[in-house]
């Protein structure tokens, strides 16, 4: 069997009745969450998590769960590298390469890599 299947079998056994007094320990240390594709389990990750809008947030604590891998940022529920971050302008997100007309300011802006609006 592969390692993941073996770990799932061990977790199922540890979560059985004979080990009921240890379930919180088993869940925390030995049987981490099943994470969606593109996310990784961390037993103690800094929160808030880095996002495309705030790439280096001030840490307020730690929590266990599913997070973007190191070097990726959360955007629209998906982990992306910095260069794929979108631009935010007046509450709307724009893809890289998009132009944004600002008629009230008589200018056109460009959404560049990493969500940089110029």
Secondary structure as GFF3:
##gff-version 3
##sequence-region A 1 118
A	DSSP	alpha_helix	3	14	.	.	.	ID=ss1
A	DSSP	three_ten_helix	17	22	.	.	.	ID=ss2
A	DSSP	alpha_helix	23	25	.	.	.	ID=ss3
A	DSSP	pi_helix	26	30	.	.	.	ID=ss4
A	DSSP	beta_strand	39	47	.	.	.	ID=ss5
A	DSSP	beta_strand	61	68	.	.	.	ID=ss6
A	DSSP	beta_strand	72	75	.	.	.	ID=ss7
A	DSSP	beta_strand	78	81	.	.	.	ID=ss8
A	DSSP	three_ten_helix	82	84	.	.	.	ID=ss9
A	DSSP	beta_strand	87	89	.	.	.	ID=ss10
A	DSSP	beta_strand	92	94	.	.	.	ID=ss11
A	DSSP	beta_strand	99	102	.	.	.	ID=ss12
A	DSSP	three_ten_helix	103	105	.	.	.	ID=ss13
A	DSSP	beta_strand	107	110	.	.	.	ID=ss14
A	DSSP	three_ten_helix	113	115	.	.	.	ID=ss15
###
